């Protein structure tokens, strides 16, 4: 049996996580590495050293090209990769990759995207590669792409271009409110919540219908626990549904009614957002986030090195 020949290395380098894939000439994943050596750790220990240790672990041949996306290209990262300004064609992303100076191999970092709108300035780094990978599935036309996370991104695509995008601090707001406000008493000791929770779905529906009542609905979590018998689990679900519903309402307000929605996500958060969108009457196309980032890096490698 012939041993598959490596073609390049793909790396997704986040703030707190590191993922590497050794990719063969047939496009298959030959080896994979995951660790907690994200930008924060690598900035102390050395980006080159972290990368080399993982390349050695997968027996990558010397001189193999490496394509990186994510926070390694931030100002505090390995080498700043800058931003492409919106509106930006997804196909233009690979050509803007920045090469690591002095490296013996061809190592490049993909840029992020910037929205230089005085009223709504925004940036993303890493998600643009997921968009590049999802592009083949999405096709032409207008699309609204949701990428949930601590800071969720909602991207407006039109004809293969990023027309604009919005970041929603939903995850961070949930943690701040749950831990540091009077609501902490209402949700104390509540476990994980599911998207089929009735309190969660009802909160989403209320926010999509009337987002102006957001702060009032947030306080109702406290009041409900005091006088309406709201359990800690349902209180937590109500807070989560209120914040995610507010996010959905904001994103939908920026596109034409009926614009198809795509959800790029992995794990439990994906299930929660899928159920939230269903409560809002939306059936999204779902794309696995890990697959999307690998496909995006593959598209970038093909464009850069004709692989």
N, C-alpha and C positions, 0 to 999 in steps of 0.2 A: 504493500500500500504506500502510495506517495505521500510524503509529509507536506502539508499545506505550506505555501511560502508566504511569509508576512509581507504586507504592502505598506502599512503605516500604523501609527499609534494614535488613538483618539483619546482625549482627556477632557473631562468636565471637572473644573476646579472651582469649587464654591468657597464660601466664607469659612465653613466649618467641615466641609467634606471634600474628598478626592476620589474620583473614579477614573479608571484607565482601562481601555480595551485594546488588545493587540488584534488588528484586523488583517485577514488574509487577502490575497489577490482575487479570490472569489467572493469577497465581501463578508465572509463568515467571521464570527468572533472566535479567535483562537485561544485567547486567554483574557482574564479579567481580574482587576484589583480594585478594592475599595478600602478606604481608611478615613480616619478623622483628621488627616493632615491637610486641612483647608488653608485658605490664604492666611488666616490668623496664626496658625502654627508654622506654616512654611516661611512666613516673613521673619520668624525668629531662627529657624533651623536652616533655611536656605532653600529656595525653589529648585535650583539645579540639583541639589543633593536629594531632595524628596523625589523628584522625577527619576533620577538615575537609579535610586534604590528600587523603584517599582519596575523600571525597564529591565533591571537585572533579574528581578524576581520572575518575570515572564520570559526571560531569555530572548529579549528583543535583539536582533542583529545590530551591530554598531552602524551608525549612520542612517538608520531608518527614520524617515520624516515623521514629525510629531505635530498634530494639530490640536490646539487647546482652546476651549471656550470658558467663559466664566470670570471669576474674580481675580484670576492670575493676571488679567489684563487691566485691573483697576489701578488707580493712582497709587494705592498702597500695596499693589501686587508686585509681580516679577518685573514686567515691563508694561508701561501704560499703552494700551491699545486704542484709546480714544473712542470716539463715537461717530457713527454715520447719522446725519440729520434726517429727520422725517420731513416730507414723505421720502421713503427709501425703498428701492426695489430689493427684494430678498436676494435676487441673483447677484447683487452688487456686494454682498457681505464678504465673500471669500477674498476678493481682490484687495480689500482693505485690511487684511490680516497683517500684523506686525511681526517681523522676524526677530528672534532673540539674537542680539549681537554677540559675536565671539564663540558661539556654540559650534561644535564640529559637525553636528547634524542640522538639517533644516527644521527648526522648531518655530512654529508661528502661533500667534494668539489672535483669535477673531475679535473684532471690535464690538462694542455695544451699540445701542441706538439712543439718540437724544431727540426730544421734542422741545424745540426752542421757541415756545409760545409763552409770551409774558404772562398771560392769564392762567396757563396750565403747563408750566415747565415739568418735564418728566424725563427719566432715564431708565434704561434696562440694560442688564449685562448677564448673558447666559440664556435668557428667554428667546433672544433673537435666533439662536441656533436651533432651539426647539421649533420655532416658526419655519425656519429653513427646511427642517426635516419633515414638518407636517404639510409643506406646500404641495407636494405631489398628491396627497390625499384630498386636500381642500380644493384644488383646481382654481379656475379663474372665477371672476365675479366678486361680489361683496360678501365678507364674512366677519363675524365677531368671535374672537378667540379668547377664551378664558383660561388663564394659567394660575390656579389657586396657590396660595402659600402664605407665609407671614405677611408679605406684601404682595397681594394678588395683582396680576397684570391682565387687563382687558384690552385687546389689540383690534383695531379696525383695519382690515385688509380690503384692498380693492385692486383687482387686476394684477395680483402678484406683488403689490406694493403695500408697505405699511403706511397707511394714510395718517394714523395717529394712534395713541394709546393712553391708558389711564391706569395709575397704580392706586390700589385701595389698601389701606393699612389695617384691614379687618382682623387679621390674626394677632397683630401687636395690640390693637385696641381691645380685643377680647381679653388678652392676658392682663393688660393694665387695669381694665375695669373689674375683672374677676378677682384680682389680687389686692388692688389698692383703693377700692371704693367701698361704700356701705353694702354693695351687692355681695361682697365676699361672704357675708354671714348667710345669705340666702342660698348660696351654691356650695357651701362648705361640705367637703367629703363626698360630693357628687362624682360618680364615675364617668366613664366615656359615654357619649350620647350617640344615638343612631339617627339617620335621616328620616326614618319612618316614625319617629316620635311625634305625636300629635301636637304638642306644644311648639316644637321646632317648626313644623310645617305651617301651623297657623300664624306664627310670628313672621315667617317669610311672606306669606300671603298679605298680611297687614302692611308690611313695609313696601312691598312692590306696589300696592294700591295707594298708599299714602306715606311716602318717605319723609314728609315734613314733620311727622309726629315721632321721629326717631328717639329723641331724648326723653320724651314722655313715655314711650314704650319701654325704654331701658329702665326707667324708674319703676315701671309697673312690675318688674321682676321682684323688686323689694316689697312693694305693696301686696303682690300676690302671695308671697310667702308669709306675710303677716296676717292677712285677713281672708284669703281665698283658698288656703290649704295647698298652695303650690309646693310640691316636693322639691328637694334639692336638685334631683335629676331634671325635673321639668323646668325648674328655674334656670338651670344652666342651658337647657335646650332652648328656652325662650330667649335668653340673651344671645346665644349663637345664631338662632334663626333671625332675630332682629338685625344683627350686624351683617349677616350674609345677605339677607333680603334687601337691606339698604344698599349694599354693594351692587346687587343685581339691578335694582331700580336705577342707580346712577349710571351703570354701563348701558342699559337699554335706552336711556334717555339720549344717548349720543349717536344712535343709529336709526335708520328707517325701520318702521314696524315690519316684522316678518323676516328681518335679516337672519340667516341661519347662524346658529351658535355652535361652536366647537369647544370641547372641554379637553385640555391637554393636562393630564394629571396622573399620578400613581397613588396606590394605597388607599387608606381609609378616608383621607380628605377628599379624594375623588368621588367616593360613594356619597359623602355628605353633600357635596356640591351638585352631584347628579340629582339627588333627592330634592335639594332646594330648587333647582331649575324646574324639576317636574312639578313642584308645588306652584311655581310661577307660570305653569302651562307651557314649558319649553322642553322639547326632547332633543338634547344636543348630540352631535356626533362626538364620540369619545376616542381619544388617541392617547396611548400610553406615553407618559413623559420620558421614561428611559429610552424607549424606542425612538421617540422624536429627536432626542438630543444626539443619539448615535447616528440616525439618518441625516441629521443636519451636519454633523461632523463628516460623514461620508460624502455628502454633496460638496462640502467645502474642500475635502481632500481631492475629489475628482476634478474640481475646477482648478485647483492650484497645481496639481501634479499629473493631471491627465491619467489617473489610475483607472 
